[in-house]
Amino acid sequence: MRTRVKICGFTQVDDALEAAYLGVDAIGLVFYPPSPRYVSIETAAKIAKALPAFVSVVALFVDADKAFIEQVLQQVPIDCLQFHGDEQPEECRSFNKPYIKAVRMKPETNVTELVRDFHDTSALLLDAYHPNLQGGSGSGFDWDLIPQNCKLPIILAGGLAPDNAEQAVRQVKPYALDVSSGVEAGKGIKDAAKMAAFIRITNQATENYD
């Protein structure tokens, strides 16, 4: 199985187009104002509408008001929602859209329980825990915390970059890798060479372990 690649935190149309033509599977748009990668609805709409076919657009929220999420959905062509806060299962599924539930991993995190509670999620995104950040910290976590043979697709995030993408694919064998700061020239500004390297290395690693 090929490991997919999602690159998150786009703020510019040109960066998203570059990622698309490099072969990214999905791009992430951050609708969380405290984040340095936050985009307005207007900018997000420009990015999403500029993309070619077969690139999924994922909207990231952190404990957002339902009205705000609905406003985004009305104005931006979104394929999938990503919830990075303390959202409950019924909240996540209330928009009748495919959704991803992000989990900030701690040693005591019970992934089996999360699989039960969020049984209809398109994937669990496992990210590093940071006491003050809801993702995008550039920090990793202990991959041994991830259970073997999880019943839901796993998206691995947290501290990923071209130099550890191969190890991530080989060790975790996730459905997808999600990278943000590891392919940036600055916060919210993507580096084309780093994106190309990350996608190439992930694809090669998948071929090699298959």
Backbone bond lengths (Angstrom), bond angles and torsions (degrees), N, CA, C in turn:
res aa  C-N    CA-C-N  psi(-1)  N-CA   C-N-CA  omega(-1)  CA-C   N-CA-C  phi
1 M - - - 1.460 - - 1.523 109.92 -
2 R 1.312 115.89 132.60 1.462 120.09 178.17 1.521 110.53 -75.32
3 T 1.308 116.17 132.40 1.456 120.99 175.37 1.524 109.34 -78.98
4 R 1.324 116.25 120.22 1.458 120.41 179.74 1.528 111.53 -73.78
5 V 1.329 115.82 163.45 1.465 121.21 178.10 1.526 109.46 -127.60
6 K 1.318 114.57 125.65 1.465 121.69 170.59 1.531 107.30 -114.68
7 I 1.315 115.34 131.45 1.464 120.74 174.46 1.521 106.91 -111.43
8 C 1.303 116.39 127.11 1.464 121.56 -172.69 1.523 111.07 -111.05
9 G 1.337 115.00 157.12 1.451 120.96 171.42 1.514 115.63 87.53
10 F 1.323 117.39 33.17 1.466 120.15 177.55 1.522 110.72 -75.05
11 T 1.311 114.90 141.01 1.471 120.74 176.65 1.520 112.09 -128.30
12 Q 1.338 116.90 -4.65 1.461 121.05 -176.63 1.529 110.30 -132.77
13 V 1.323 115.50 140.80 1.458 120.89 179.93 1.520 111.33 -59.96
14 D 1.322 117.26 -46.30 1.468 120.54 -175.24 1.526 111.91 -61.04
15 D 1.330 117.27 -38.15 1.463 120.45 178.94 1.525 111.14 -64.80
16 A 1.333 115.92 -41.94 1.467 119.85 -179.65 1.529 110.97 -66.59
17 L 1.321 117.15 -39.91 1.459 120.36 177.39 1.524 111.00 -64.33
18 E 1.322 116.86 -40.78 1.463 120.76 177.94 1.528 110.12 -59.96
19 A 1.327 116.58 -45.34 1.461 120.88 179.07 1.522 110.92 -61.21
20 A 1.325 116.53 -40.76 1.465 120.44 -179.88 1.524 111.04 -60.72
21 Y 1.312 116.60 -45.85 1.465 119.63 -177.15 1.535 112.25 -76.16
22 L 1.323 116.41 -15.72 1.467 120.00 173.22 1.533 111.43 -81.57
23 G 1.340 116.27 -13.48 1.459 119.37 175.91 1.512 116.23 108.17
24 V 1.332 118.23 17.59 1.460 119.91 178.73 1.531 109.48 -64.85
25 D 1.325 116.62 148.27 1.460 121.17 179.56 1.523 112.04 -87.77
26 A 1.323 116.40 -34.04 1.464 120.17 -177.55 1.517 109.54 -150.78
27 I 1.326 115.05 149.56 1.459 120.60 172.78 1.525 108.30 -116.89
28 G 1.323 115.88 148.86 1.449 121.16 178.84 1.516 111.27 -111.20
29 L 1.329 115.80 135.95 1.460 122.99 176.22 1.523 108.00 -116.04
30 V 1.318 116.33 127.70 1.463 121.70 -171.99 1.526 110.14 -97.24
31 F 1.334 116.02 116.20 1.460 121.70 177.58 1.533 109.56 -107.68
32 Y 1.309 115.10 54.61 1.472 122.41 -178.62 1.523 106.88 -131.87
33 P 1.340 118.33 100.16 1.462 121.94 -170.68 1.531 116.83 -51.50
34 P 1.350 120.67 -35.52 1.467 117.88 178.61 1.525 114.64 -67.08
35 S 1.315 117.55 -16.36 1.464 120.40 -177.22 1.526 111.21 -75.38
36 P 1.343 118.05 139.81 1.466 120.28 174.46 1.526 112.47 -67.31
37 R 1.328 116.87 -10.62 1.466 121.80 178.95 1.526 112.28 -104.07
38 Y 1.303 115.80 13.99 1.466 121.20 178.84 1.526 110.59 -61.80
39 V 1.339 115.94 138.37 1.459 120.78 173.52 1.529 109.77 -122.14
40 S 1.315 115.44 145.50 1.462 120.43 174.17 1.529 108.72 -72.41
41 I 1.306 115.55 163.55 1.461 120.08 177.67 1.525 109.86 -60.77
42 E 1.313 116.94 -39.23 1.460 120.93 -178.11 1.528 111.14 -63.67
43 T 1.325 116.57 -46.57 1.466 120.18 179.25 1.523 110.95 -66.13
44 A 1.316 116.42 -41.29 1.469 120.50 179.20 1.523 110.80 -60.05
45 A 1.313 116.67 -41.63 1.463 120.17 179.83 1.526 111.05 -62.92
46 K 1.323 117.08 -39.93 1.466 120.62 178.32 1.528 110.89 -63.84
47 I 1.326 116.19 -42.51 1.470 120.05 -179.99 1.520 110.46 -64.57
48 A 1.330 116.14 -50.59 1.470 120.54 -175.61 1.526 111.93 -62.76
49 K 1.319 116.75 -40.55 1.462 120.66 -176.65 1.533 112.19 -74.62
50 A 1.327 117.20 -18.61 1.465 120.43 179.83 1.523 112.68 -83.81
51 L 1.325 117.41 -14.87 1.461 120.60 -174.38 1.523 112.54 -72.28
52 P 1.331 117.22 146.48 1.460 120.11 174.20 1.530 110.60 -75.42
53 A 1.321 114.79 177.00 1.466 119.87 -179.49 1.526 111.66 -64.73
54 F 1.339 114.40 155.40 1.466 123.73 171.79 1.533 114.00 73.08
55 V 1.325 117.85 20.33 1.465 121.69 170.39 1.527 106.60 -115.96
56 S 1.322 117.17 117.91 1.458 121.02 -178.30 1.523 111.02 -77.83
57 V 1.324 114.93 144.47 1.468 121.32 178.16 1.522 108.30 -110.81
58 V 1.324 115.80 121.08 1.465 122.61 -177.19 1.527 108.66 -112.19
59 A 1.326 116.56 129.55 1.463 122.18 179.51 1.517 109.74 -103.11
60 L 1.321 116.93 123.39 1.461 122.25 -176.51 1.525 110.04 -100.18
61 F 1.333 115.32 129.44 1.464 121.97 178.46 1.527 110.03 -129.35
62 V 1.319 115.54 153.03 1.461 121.71 175.52 1.523 108.34 -129.27
63 D 1.322 116.34 102.13 1.469 122.06 178.30 1.527 111.45 48.93
64 A 1.313 116.54 44.02 1.467 121.44 -177.57 1.524 111.44 -80.65
65 D 1.321 115.80 154.85 1.460 120.95 174.23 1.524 109.64 -65.11
66 K 1.317 115.47 143.11 1.461 119.88 -179.76 1.525 110.91 -58.86
67 A 1.328 116.63 -38.33 1.465 120.29 -178.55 1.522 110.99 -63.27
68 F 1.333 117.08 -37.19 1.465 119.92 179.44 1.530 110.63 -68.36
69 I 1.328 116.85 -42.69 1.469 120.22 178.29 1.524 109.84 -60.96
70 E 1.316 117.20 -43.00 1.463 120.48 179.45 1.527 111.21 -64.66
71 Q 1.337 116.57 -35.05 1.466 120.39 177.11 1.527 110.27 -63.81
72 V 1.341 116.44 -43.55 1.462 120.36 177.34 1.524 110.22 -60.57
73 L 1.317 116.69 -45.76 1.464 120.60 -177.94 1.525 112.27 -63.87
74 Q 1.322 117.07 -30.56 1.461 120.90 179.08 1.528 112.21 -72.17
75 Q 1.351 116.51 -28.14 1.462 119.38 -171.27 1.528 114.68 -111.45
76 V 1.327 117.10 -14.65 1.471 120.92 -176.81 1.528 108.50 -125.37
77 P 1.338 118.34 131.67 1.473 119.99 177.60 1.531 111.14 -73.67
78 I 1.317 115.76 93.11 1.468 123.30 -175.50 1.519 109.51 -102.01
79 D 1.327 116.39 134.27 1.462 121.61 178.01 1.519 112.95 -92.88
80 C 1.327 116.46 -30.96 1.469 120.13 -172.47 1.524 109.01 -152.51
81 L 1.322 116.32 143.87 1.458 122.68 176.52 1.523 109.57 -99.86
82 Q 1.333 115.87 144.69 1.468 120.81 177.04 1.516 107.79 -127.00
83 F 1.326 115.90 121.61 1.462 121.33 -176.08 1.524 109.80 -106.95
84 H 1.325 115.46 119.19 1.461 121.46 -173.23 1.521 113.74 -109.76
85 G 1.324 117.29 7.28 1.456 119.61 -177.34 1.518 112.11 -109.01
86 D 1.334 114.61 -141.02 1.464 121.05 -179.12 1.522 111.40 -102.06
87 E 1.321 116.45 28.94 1.458 120.75 -178.03 1.531 111.22 -61.04
88 Q 1.316 115.03 139.39 1.460 121.31 177.84 1.530 109.79 -87.25
89 P 1.329 117.45 158.85 1.464 120.27 -177.06 1.526 113.74 -52.52
90 E 1.341 116.53 -42.95 1.468 118.52 -177.43 1.521 111.84 -65.32
91 E 1.335 117.43 -31.01 1.468 120.20 175.79 1.523 110.44 -67.71
92 C 1.310 116.20 -44.86 1.460 120.93 -176.21 1.522 111.92 -62.78
93 R 1.314 116.47 -36.55 1.468 119.28 -175.09 1.528 112.74 -91.68
94 S 1.330 117.47 -0.42 1.469 120.43 -174.29 1.521 113.74 -75.35
95 F 1.338 117.70 -9.63 1.468 120.21 -176.35 1.528 112.65 -97.64
96 N 1.324 116.57 0.60 1.466 121.48 179.98 1.524 112.01 54.42
97 K 1.320 114.95 40.08 1.459 122.38 176.85 1.528 108.18 -129.10
98 P 1.323 118.04 148.52 1.462 118.35 170.48 1.528 109.49 -55.50
99 Y 1.327 116.04 141.84 1.463 118.24 -179.34 1.527 111.25 -138.59
100 I 1.318 113.08 155.45 1.467 123.00 175.24 1.519 107.10 -116.18
101 K 1.314 117.58 133.47 1.464 120.42 175.05 1.519 108.80 -104.28
102 A 1.319 115.21 121.08 1.459 121.10 178.33 1.528 109.95 -89.13
103 V 1.315 114.92 142.39 1.466 122.19 -178.27 1.524 108.29 -129.44
104 R 1.325 116.32 125.28 1.466 120.12 176.06 1.530 107.48 -89.44
105 M 1.304 115.29 111.10 1.456 121.57 -166.64 1.531 113.22 -76.53
106 K 1.337 114.62 131.68 1.456 123.74 171.47 1.531 107.21 -125.55
107 P 1.335 118.55 163.71 1.466 119.67 178.43 1.532 113.13 -56.43
108 E 1.332 116.41 -30.76 1.464 119.30 -177.03 1.531 113.32 -91.48
109 T 1.322 118.65 1.65 1.462 121.00 -179.20 1.525 110.95 -63.16
110 N 1.322 115.84 128.06 1.467 121.56 -178.78 1.531 108.39 -99.31
111 V 1.318 116.35 92.66 1.463 120.58 -177.66 1.528 110.95 -65.88
112 T 1.317 117.57 -35.78 1.469 121.00 179.22 1.526 110.84 -60.05
113 E 1.312 116.60 -39.81 1.465 120.86 177.68 1.524 110.89 -66.81
114 L 1.319 116.65 -39.41 1.464 121.00 178.59 1.525 110.83 -64.84
115 V 1.323 116.60 -38.69 1.465 120.90 177.21 1.526 110.32 -60.39
116 R 1.305 116.30 -39.56 1.466 120.42 178.77 1.537 110.63 -67.67
117 D 1.332 116.62 -47.57 1.467 120.69 -175.06 1.534 112.12 -69.10
118 F 1.340 116.32 -39.13 1.465 121.11 -177.52 1.536 109.72 -108.01
119 H 1.300 116.21 47.70 1.466 121.43 -172.25 1.526 113.01 -62.97
120 D 1.345 117.32 -23.02 1.460 119.83 -177.84 1.529 113.31 -99.86
121 T 1.331 117.59 8.84 1.452 119.28 177.24 1.526 110.53 -69.60
122 S 1.321 116.67 149.21 1.465 120.60 178.03 1.524 111.24 -69.76
123 A 1.334 116.34 -25.36 1.468 121.92 177.87 1.516 108.87 -172.08
124 L 1.324 115.41 156.29 1.458 121.30 167.07 1.523 107.72 -97.84
125 L 1.323 116.47 127.73 1.458 121.25 175.58 1.519 108.11 -100.44
126 L 1.316 116.27 115.85 1.465 121.72 -176.42 1.517 108.76 -99.74
127 D 1.331 115.54 119.75 1.462 122.70 -173.12 1.523 109.25 -126.32
128 A 1.312 115.77 168.16 1.461 120.94 178.77 1.526 110.29 -75.04
129 Y 1.319 115.76 144.10 1.470 120.14 174.21 1.524 109.52 -81.96
130 H 1.319 116.00 134.49 1.468 122.45 172.13 1.516 106.44 -137.98
131 P 1.335 118.76 131.86 1.465 119.99 -173.87 1.526 114.03 -63.81
132 N 1.337 117.51 -23.23 1.457 119.97 -174.88 1.518 114.90 -118.25
133 L 1.330 117.33 -4.37 1.462 120.60 -176.73 1.521 110.71 -125.24
134 Q 1.336 115.32 145.11 1.464 120.81 180.00 1.524 110.80 -102.72
135 G 1.312 116.95 42.70 1.462 121.00 -177.00 1.514 110.28 113.03
136 G 1.344 115.47 166.19 1.452 119.61 179.65 1.512 114.23 71.40
137 S 1.332 116.53 19.88 1.461 120.21 -176.92 1.521 112.63 -81.04
138 G 1.335 116.82 -19.00 1.461 119.98 -175.54 1.517 113.01 81.50
139 S 1.333 116.91 3.41 1.464 121.59 -179.47 1.520 110.48 -97.57
140 G 1.332 115.85 150.42 1.449 121.35 176.64 1.514 111.21 -102.63
141 F 1.325 116.47 -175.89 1.459 121.80 175.74 1.523 108.24 -143.91
142 D 1.309 115.96 172.19 1.460 121.73 -177.83 1.529 109.90 -73.87
143 W 1.321 116.33 110.30 1.463 120.36 -177.00 1.527 112.46 -66.86
144 D 1.312 117.43 -14.76 1.460 120.02 176.69 1.532 111.89 -68.25
145 L 1.343 116.98 -12.91 1.461 120.73 177.01 1.530 111.67 -74.31
146 I 1.320 117.11 -13.97 1.466 121.26 -177.84 1.527 108.97 -82.10
147 P 1.322 117.79 122.72 1.470 119.45 -178.74 1.522 111.80 -68.94
148 Q 1.300 116.02 147.90 1.456 121.21 174.95 1.528 109.58 -73.44
149 N 1.334 115.58 148.72 1.464 121.38 174.77 1.528 113.19 55.77
150 C 1.325 115.42 45.54 1.464 120.03 176.65 1.532 109.22 -63.87
151 K 1.319 116.37 142.85 1.461 120.61 -175.87 1.533 112.84 -78.71
152 L 1.315 117.13 -11.15 1.459 121.41 177.63 1.527 109.94 -114.49
153 P 1.335 117.77 151.49 1.460 119.09 174.60 1.531 110.79 -59.67
154 I 1.319 115.85 139.94 1.461 121.96 -179.68 1.528 109.52 -108.16
155 I 1.322 114.97 127.65 1.458 121.69 170.07 1.525 106.38 -105.40
156 L 1.305 116.66 121.61 1.464 121.11 -178.00 1.521 109.87 -94.49
157 A 1.326 116.10 129.33 1.461 122.31 178.55 1.525 108.41 -134.49
158 G 1.315 115.39 174.22 1.461 120.13 175.02 1.503 113.97 98.50
159 G 1.329 116.85 102.00 1.460 121.21 173.78 1.515 114.96 71.19
160 L 1.307 117.97 18.65 1.462 120.07 -179.22 1.529 111.00 -82.29
161 A 1.318 114.99 149.78 1.467 122.59 -178.90 1.531 106.99 -162.07
162 P 1.329 117.51 171.43 1.468 118.43 178.90 1.524 113.75 -54.87
163 D 1.341 117.57 -32.03 1.464 118.66 -174.56 1.527 114.39 -78.86
164 N 1.328 119.09 -10.28 1.472 119.04 175.72 1.531 113.35 -126.13
165 A 1.327 116.80 7.80 1.469 119.89 -179.71 1.521 111.61 -62.93
166 E 1.318 117.26 -42.43 1.464 120.31 -179.45 1.524 110.84 -62.60
167 Q 1.332 116.45 -45.12 1.460 119.77 179.42 1.532 110.77 -62.03
168 A 1.329 116.55 -39.06 1.467 120.43 179.83 1.530 110.92 -61.79
169 V 1.321 116.23 -43.79 1.461 119.96 179.84 1.523 110.61 -65.25
170 R 1.311 116.71 -45.02 1.463 120.99 -176.28 1.530 112.13 -68.05
171 Q 1.330 116.52 -43.09 1.460 119.95 -174.41 1.527 112.62 -79.48
172 V 1.329 116.82 -44.40 1.466 120.46 -172.54 1.528 111.96 -94.46
173 K 1.341 116.35 -30.98 1.470 121.56 -174.77 1.532 110.94 52.09
174 P 1.326 116.90 53.39 1.466 119.96 -177.00 1.518 112.15 -78.17
175 Y 1.315 115.76 164.97 1.452 120.28 172.58 1.530 109.90 -65.79
176 A 1.340 116.23 -38.15 1.467 120.66 -178.16 1.514 110.59 -152.47
177 L 1.326 115.12 158.03 1.457 122.99 169.17 1.523 108.40 -107.60
178 D 1.329 115.77 142.25 1.463 121.63 179.21 1.522 107.71 -123.01
179 V 1.321 116.45 117.50 1.459 121.07 -175.89 1.520 109.69 -124.25
180 S 1.328 115.60 147.53 1.465 120.04 177.33 1.526 109.48 -135.99
181 S 1.333 116.27 -80.86 1.463 119.66 -175.81 1.525 112.82 -64.61
182 G 1.329 117.43 -24.82 1.464 121.21 -177.71 1.511 115.08 -69.12
183 V 1.349 116.91 -9.91 1.474 120.13 178.41 1.528 110.24 -125.92
184 E 1.311 115.72 32.60 1.460 119.76 -176.58 1.529 113.01 -112.16
185 A 1.347 114.05 150.80 1.456 121.55 168.30 1.529 109.61 -90.00
186 G 1.313 115.79 -25.50 1.458 124.40 177.07 1.507 106.85 -165.15
187 K 1.311 119.18 167.61 1.459 121.29 -174.58 1.527 110.56 -61.08
188 G 1.337 114.47 117.64 1.454 120.39 -179.32 1.512 114.50 85.52
189 I 1.331 117.23 -4.70 1.465 122.25 179.32 1.520 107.92 -113.70
190 K 1.324 116.73 115.09 1.458 120.01 -174.13 1.528 111.64 -85.58
191 D 1.322 114.71 151.33 1.459 123.26 178.81 1.532 107.46 -104.74
192 A 1.321 116.93 116.56 1.471 120.86 -174.48 1.521 112.00 -60.09
193 A 1.325 117.15 -41.10 1.464 120.15 -178.47 1.526 110.77 -65.82
194 K 1.312 117.46 -39.69 1.464 120.88 179.12 1.524 110.97 -68.53
195 M 1.327 116.63 -40.54 1.467 119.07 177.07 1.521 110.56 -62.00
196 A 1.334 116.48 -44.61 1.463 120.58 -179.96 1.522 110.92 -61.01
197 A 1.335 116.48 -43.43 1.460 120.76 -179.54 1.528 110.90 -65.03
198 F 1.318 116.67 -42.50 1.466 120.22 -178.07 1.527 110.44 -63.04
199 I 1.319 116.99 -46.24 1.466 120.77 -179.68 1.529 110.48 -65.48
200 R 1.317 117.25 -43.73 1.471 120.82 -178.81 1.528 111.15 -63.33
201 I 1.314 117.01 -46.49 1.466 121.33 -177.68 1.530 110.62 -65.49
202 T 1.327 116.88 -40.49 1.468 120.56 178.41 1.518 110.41 -62.69
203 N 1.320 117.26 -44.67 1.460 120.84 179.14 1.527 111.83 -64.08
204 Q 1.315 116.58 -42.34 1.477 120.23 -179.61 1.526 110.69 -66.54
205 A 1.327 116.67 -39.38 1.461 120.28 -179.67 1.526 110.72 -64.02
206 T 1.326 115.68 -39.33 1.459 119.78 177.58 1.515 111.12 -63.00
207 E 1.320 116.60 -44.98 1.467 120.86 179.38 1.523 111.10 -60.80
208 N 1.319 115.74 -39.77 1.455 120.02 -175.78 1.533 112.60 -70.30
209 Y 1.334 117.52 -39.08 1.467 116.87 -178.01 1.518 111.24 -84.03
210 D 1.353 118.19 -18.86 1.468 119.58 172.89 1.534 109.74 -65.86
